[in-house]
Amino acid sequence: MAYLKFIQYIYLAFAIFSFGFAYFQWKANEDFVLPIIVGFVSIGMFFFRRHFHNKYQKKQ
């Protein structure tokens, strides 16, 4: 179960990548709304996974 601790950081890295991609889309005057939405969902998943990982660790 140690790998679950690292998976939450993959979501955070994906959010950073998504916001960077949205920035470059915005500079190129292309549609940038979807990467921003994906970035916010990834940040939400990061906090969701972190909450339940901490909750699981306290239970044991």
Secondary structure as a PSIPRED ss2 file (coil, helix, strand):
# PSIPRED VFORMAT (PSIPRED V4.0)

   1 M C   1.000  0.000  0.000
   2 A C   1.000  0.000  0.000
   3 Y H   0.000  1.000  0.000
   4 L H   0.000  1.000  0.000
   5 K H   0.000  1.000  0.000
   6 F H   0.000  1.000  0.000
   7 I H   0.000  1.000  0.000
   8 Q H   0.000  1.000  0.000
   9 Y H   0.000  1.000  0.000
  10 I H   0.000  1.000  0.000
  11 Y H   0.000  1.000  0.000
  12 L H   0.000  1.000  0.000
  13 A H   0.000  1.000  0.000
  14 F H   0.000  1.000  0.000
  15 A H   0.000  1.000  0.000
  16 I H   0.000  1.000  0.000
  17 F H   0.000  1.000  0.000
  18 S H   0.000  1.000  0.000
  19 F H   0.000  1.000  0.000
  20 G H   0.000  1.000  0.000
  21 F H   0.000  1.000  0.000
  22 A H   0.000  1.000  0.000
  23 Y H   0.000  1.000  0.000
  24 F H   0.000  1.000  0.000
  25 Q H   0.000  1.000  0.000
  26 W H   0.000  1.000  0.000
  27 K H   0.000  1.000  0.000
  28 A C   1.000  0.000  0.000
  29 N C   1.000  0.000  0.000
  30 E C   1.000  0.000  0.000
  31 D C   1.000  0.000  0.000
  32 F C   1.000  0.000  0.000
  33 V H   0.000  1.000  0.000
  34 L H   0.000  1.000  0.000
  35 P H   0.000  1.000  0.000
  36 I H   0.000  1.000  0.000
  37 I H   0.000  1.000  0.000
  38 V H   0.000  1.000  0.000
  39 G H   0.000  1.000  0.000
  40 F H   0.000  1.000  0.000
  41 V H   0.000  1.000  0.000
  42 S H   0.000  1.000  0.000
  43 I H   0.000  1.000  0.000
  44 G H   0.000  1.000  0.000
  45 M H   0.000  1.000  0.000
  46 F H   0.000  1.000  0.000
  47 F H   0.000  1.000  0.000
  48 F H   0.000  1.000  0.000
  49 R H   0.000  1.000  0.000
  50 R H   0.000  1.000  0.000
  51 H H   0.000  1.000  0.000
  52 F H   0.000  1.000  0.000
  53 H H   0.000  1.000  0.000
  54 N H   0.000  1.000  0.000
  55 K H   0.000  1.000  0.000
  56 Y H   0.000  1.000  0.000
  57 Q H   0.000  1.000  0.000
  58 K H   0.000  1.000  0.000
  59 K H   0.000  1.000  0.000
  60 Q C   1.000  0.000  0.000
